Amino acid sequence: MHGTDPLNQSQFDIRCEWGLHGVQTLAPISDVIVIVDVLSFTTCVDIATANGAAVFPYASHGDAAGDYARARNALLAGPRGAAGGGYSLSPAGLLDIPARTRLVLPSPNGSTLSVATGAAPTLAGCLRNSRSVAAYAGRIGRTVSVIACGERWPDGSLRPAVEDLIGAGAIISQLGGSKSPEARAAEAVFESSRGDLGRILAACASGQELIGRGFSTDVDLSGRLDCSTSAPLLRGDSYLDMNSAC
């Protein structure tokens, strides 16, 4: 029974957890899962799908990713900052992606969690689309689990990332129903940050890392609250904007 597991927050409608274990625990008992990877997988998904593109999440780069893209007649995004340009996990590089582009977007966090949700309807949420994603999630079902992806330490373990906690809280703040203490904590972090999102994202560890690598525009784009109306839903193996006419 769901209630016998103290870790699954099953007595509440709105839940919040971290990383792959959070997905594995909450997806089987949720009407909808929202994946949040603000810097920058879900921000990339928001921008690309709002333009009418389809985004295929894939866990990692390498030969297998190339085979996967070819089998789907899709372009394969490269690592951010790789020589030769092209699409990558840089939101700025996706601003002008044409409608109907099919893009495989590997990432160790947002993509990996997206493909782990199983049969649960899965949305890609970020600060840019928090209102529209929350509204769409509410139309799908009553129990909503918001998963903050976090980042990785050098040994591969989860590093909780404040930008994902804030992004999760932004979505949770617009969801009705009973909220777990974990969800309420994320919401409180967002509410305390909402007036200064740009500065906080630029000053946090992940933001500083990206700015140091020359991607300050990506950080700026990721911090724009509710500037987008996209609701990217994982349909089959790709994210599509459910609010787009494309």
C-alpha positions in Angstrom: 0.0 0.0 0.0 1.1 3.5 -0.8 0.6 4.7 2.8 3.1 2.1 4.2 6.1 4.0 2.7 7.0 7.0 4.7 9.1 8.4 1.9 6.4 8.7 -0.8 4.4 11.6 0.6 1.3 9.8 -0.6 -1.0 11.5 2.0 -0.6 14.7 0.0 -1.8 15.8 -3.4 1.3 17.8 -4.3 4.7 16.3 -3.6 8.3 17.3 -4.2 11.4 15.2 -4.4 15.0 15.1 -5.8 16.6 13.2 -8.5 16.2 9.7 -9.9 15.2 8.1 -6.6 12.5 10.7 -6.3 11.2 9.8 -9.8 11.3 6.1 -9.0 9.5 6.6 -5.7 6.8 9.0 -6.8 6.0 8.2 -10.5 4.1 5.0 -9.8 1.7 6.8 -7.5 1.3 10.1 -9.3 -1.2 11.4 -11.9 1.5 13.6 -13.4 5.3 14.2 -12.9 6.9 17.5 -13.5 10.7 17.5 -14.2 12.6 20.7 -13.2 16.1 21.3 -14.5 16.4 25.1 -14.7 20.0 25.3 -15.8 19.2 24.1 -18.3 17.5 21.0 -19.8 13.9 22.0 -19.1 14.6 25.6 -20.0 15.9 24.3 -23.4 12.8 22.2 -23.7 10.6 25.2 -23.0 12.3 27.4 -25.6 12.5 24.7 -28.3 8.9 23.4 -28.0 7.5 26.9 -27.8 9.0 27.3 -31.3 7.2 24.2 -32.4 10.2 21.8 -32.2 10.0 18.2 -30.8 12.7 17.4 -28.1 13.7 13.8 -27.5 15.4 13.3 -24.1 18.3 10.9 -24.1 20.5 10.1 -21.1 24.0 10.6 -22.5 26.2 11.5 -25.5 28.1 9.0 -27.5 27.6 6.6 -30.4 24.4 5.2 -29.0 22.9 8.8 -28.9 23.8 9.2 -32.6 22.1 5.9 -33.5 19.1 7.0 -31.5 18.9 10.3 -33.4 19.3 8.7 -36.8 16.5 6.2 -36.0 14.2 9.1 -35.3 15.3 11.3 -38.2 16.4 13.8 -35.7 19.3 16.1 -35.1 21.6 15.3 -32.2 22.5 18.2 -29.8 26.1 18.3 -28.8 27.8 19.2 -25.5 27.4 22.9 -24.5 30.4 24.8 -25.9 31.6 22.1 -28.2 33.6 23.1 -31.2 31.6 23.6 -34.4 28.5 25.1 -32.9 25.1 23.5 -33.5 22.4 22.9 -31.0 23.3 22.0 -27.4 22.1 22.4 -23.8 22.5 26.1 -24.3 19.0 27.8 -24.2 20.4 30.8 -26.1 21.3 28.5 -29.0 17.7 27.3 -29.3 16.0 30.7 -29.5 15.6 30.5 -33.3 15.2 26.7 -33.7 12.7 26.2 -36.6 9.3 24.7 -36.1 9.1 20.9 -36.7 12.7 20.4 -35.9 13.3 17.1 -34.3 16.1 17.4 -31.7 17.7 14.7 -29.5 18.9 16.5 -26.3 21.1 14.4 -24.1 21.7 15.4 -20.5 22.7 13.5 -17.3 19.9 15.2 -15.3 16.8 16.4 -17.0 16.9 13.9 -19.8 17.8 11.0 -17.6 14.9 11.7 -15.3 12.5 12.3 -18.1 13.0 8.8 -19.6 12.7 7.2 -16.1 9.1 8.3 -15.4 7.5 5.2 -17.1 3.8 5.5 -17.8 3.2 8.7 -15.7 2.4 11.7 -17.8 5.5 13.9 -17.7 5.9 17.7 -18.1 9.1 19.7 -18.4 8.8 22.7 -16.1 11.1 25.7 -15.4 10.8 29.3 -14.2 9.9 30.5 -17.7 6.8 28.3 -18.0 5.8 27.6 -14.4 2.3 29.0 -14.7 1.4 27.2 -17.9 2.9 23.9 -16.7 1.1 24.0 -13.4 -2.2 24.8 -15.2 -1.7 21.8 -17.6 -0.7 19.5 -14.8 -3.8 20.4 -12.9 -5.9 19.4 -15.9 -4.2 16.0 -16.1 -4.9 14.9 -12.5 -5.0 15.6 -8.8 -1.7 14.1 -7.6 1.3 16.0 -8.9 4.9 15.2 -8.1 7.4 17.9 -8.9 11.0 16.5 -9.2 13.9 18.9 -8.8 16.7 17.3 -10.8 19.8 18.8 -9.1 23.3 18.6 -10.5 26.1 16.1 -10.0 29.2 16.0 -7.9 32.4 14.8 -9.6 31.7 11.3 -8.3 28.3 11.2 -10.0 26.3 11.7 -6.8 23.4 14.1 -6.6 24.2 17.7 -5.8 21.0 19.5 -4.7 20.8 22.7 -6.7 19.0 25.8 -5.4 17.9 26.9 -8.9 15.9 23.6 -9.3 14.4 24.0 -5.8 13.3 27.5 -6.7 11.9 26.3 -10.1 10.0 23.5 -8.4 8.6 25.9 -5.8 7.4 28.3 -8.6 5.3 25.4 -10.1 4.1 24.2 -6.7 3.0 27.7 -5.8 0.4 27.6 -8.6 -1.0 24.1 -7.8 -4.1 23.5 -5.7 -4.5 20.7 -3.3 -2.8 19.5 -0.1 1.0 20.0 -0.2 3.6 17.9 1.5 6.1 19.6 3.8 8.7 19.0 1.1 6.5 20.8 -1.4 5.7 23.6 1.0 9.4 24.1 1.7 10.1 24.4 -2.1 7.3 26.9 -2.4 8.6 29.0 0.5 12.1 29.1 -1.1 10.5 30.3 -4.3 8.4 33.0 -2.6 11.4 34.3 -0.8 13.4 34.5 -4.1 10.8 35.6 -6.6 11.7 39.3 -6.4 15.4 38.7 -7.2 15.5 35.6 -9.4 18.0 37.0 -11.9 20.6 37.9 -9.2 20.1 34.6 -7.4 20.5 32.4 -10.5 23.6 34.4 -11.4 25.1 34.1 -7.9 24.3 30.4 -7.2 26.9 27.7 -7.8 25.5 26.5 -11.1 25.0 30.0 -12.4 28.5 30.9 -11.5 29.8 27.8 -13.3 28.0 28.7 -16.5 28.9 32.4 -16.3 32.6 31.4 -15.9 32.3 29.3 -19.1 30.8 32.2 -21.0 27.1 31.3 -20.9 25.7 34.3 -19.0 22.9 34.6 -21.5 21.7 31.1 -20.7 21.5 32.1 -17.0 19.6 35.2 -17.9 17.1 33.3 -20.1 16.6 30.7 -17.4 15.6 33.3 -14.8 12.7 34.9 -16.6 9.6 34.0 -14.7 6.5 33.1 -16.7 7.5 34.7 -19.9 6.4 31.5 -21.8 3.1 29.8 -22.3 4.5 26.4 -23.3 3.4 23.2 -21.6 5.9 20.6 -22.8 4.4 17.1 -22.4 6.4 13.9 -23.1 4.3 12.2 -25.7 5.8 8.9 -26.7 9.5 9.7 -26.7 9.5 13.4 -27.4 8.4 16.6 -25.6 5.8 18.6 -27.5 4.2 21.9 -26.5 0.5 21.2 -25.7 -0.3 24.9 -25.8 1.2 25.4 -29.3 -0.7 25.3 -32.6 2.4 24.0 -34.3 
